[in-house]
Amino acid sequence: MKKHAISHGLSVLICTIASALLIDIIRQYIPVVNRFLYDLSARILYVTGLPFSTAGFSLIMLASILAVIWGMAFAKMHQKEFVNRP
């Protein structure tokens, strides 16, 4: 159980750092995508009434997407391991 907790904690850290770097790159080089993320975040925050800044919520949203991709890759990587257990 400890191994999975470390893995999940590490994935959150890596996804958060990667999201911050990606948002910075997107902001500089792909302004259309940056505007889309900003508008989507603003709409979600308006509908839900969450007390976050739009830029901060964009980071959370992108980190969540990266975490889902990480989780899918982790599950796929360990799928054979779980199936072949005696």
HELIX and SHEET records of a PDB file:
HELIX    1   1 LYS A    2  TYR A   29  1                                  28    
HELIX    2   2 PRO A   31  THR A   48  1                                  18    
HELIX    3   3 THR A   54  VAL A   83  1                                  30    
END                                                                             
